[in-house]
Amino acid sequence: MDAAVDLFYHQGYQATGVQEIVDRAGYTKGALYHYFKSKADLLLEIHDVFMSYGLDRGREIMASGERRPSRSITSSMNFSVKWSCTAHT
């Protein structure tokens, strides 16, 4: 999935072909299609992983015991920005 995330980020979803993804990842198209029905299915999995990670981190921040909602929101936003900036470097 890392290869697909990087290519989608830099080239865009529409401009990225399945062959580019498998070439970058070092797999065959058959291997990709064994796990994903389509490029769109791969994108949905990437989205689900991203959202699950973000939601889990948000829950951790909220459960930290911080009594001031503004601090929890700020922590959550700082995490999101840092993650977004470092995820594709």
C-alpha positions in Angstrom: 0.0 0.0 0.0 2.9 2.4 0.6 3.7 2.5 -3.1 0.1 3.3 -4.0 -0.1 6.0 -1.3 3.1 7.6 -2.5 2.0 7.5 -6.2 -1.5 8.7 -5.5 -0.1 11.6 -3.4 2.5 12.7 -6.0 0.7 11.9 -9.3 -3.0 11.8 -8.3 -5.3 8.8 -8.3 -6.4 9.2 -11.9 -2.9 9.6 -13.3 -1.6 6.5 -11.5 -1.8 3.2 -13.2 -1.9 -0.2 -11.6 1.3 -1.2 -13.4 3.1 1.7 -11.8 1.9 0.7 -8.4 3.1 -2.9 -8.8 6.4 -1.9 -10.4 7.1 0.4 -7.5 6.0 -2.2 -4.9 7.9 -5.0 -6.6 4.8 -7.2 -7.1 2.8 -8.5 -10.0 -0.6 -7.4 -11.1 -1.9 -10.8 -10.1 -0.6 -10.3 -6.6 -2.3 -7.0 -6.3 -5.6 -8.3 -7.7 -5.4 -11.3 -5.2 -5.8 -8.8 -2.4 -7.8 -6.0 -4.1 -10.6 -6.2 -6.7 -9.5 -3.0 -8.4 -7.5 0.2 -8.0 -10.6 1.8 -6.5 -10.7 -1.1 -3.9 -7.1 -0.3 -3.0 -7.9 3.3 -2.6 -10.8 2.5 -0.3 -8.5 0.3 1.8 -5.9 3.1 2.1 -8.8 5.5 3.2 -10.0 3.0 5.8 -6.5 2.5 7.2 -5.9 6.3 7.3 -9.3 7.0 9.0 -8.9 4.1 11.5 -5.5 5.4 12.5 -6.7 9.0 12.9 -9.7 8.0 14.9 -7.7 5.7 17.2 -5.2 8.6 17.8 -8.1 11.0 18.4 -9.6 8.6 21.0 -6.2 8.3 22.7 -6.0 12.1 23.0 -9.6 12.4 24.3 -9.0 9.6 26.8 -5.8 11.3 28.1 -7.7 13.0 30.8 -7.3 16.5 29.5 -10.1 18.6 31.0 -9.9 21.5 28.5 -11.5 20.6 25.2 -9.5 23.2 23.4 -6.2 21.4 24.4 -7.6 18.1 23.2 -8.7 19.6 19.9 -5.3 21.3 19.5 -3.4 18.1 20.2 -5.6 16.2 17.7 -5.0 18.9 15.0 -1.3 19.0 15.7 -1.1 15.3 15.3 -3.0 15.4 12.0 -0.8 18.1 10.5 2.4 16.4 11.6 1.2 13.0 10.3 0.1 14.6 6.9 3.5 16.4 6.5 5.6 13.3 7.3 3.6 10.6 5.7 4.9 11.3 2.2 8.5 12.3 2.8 
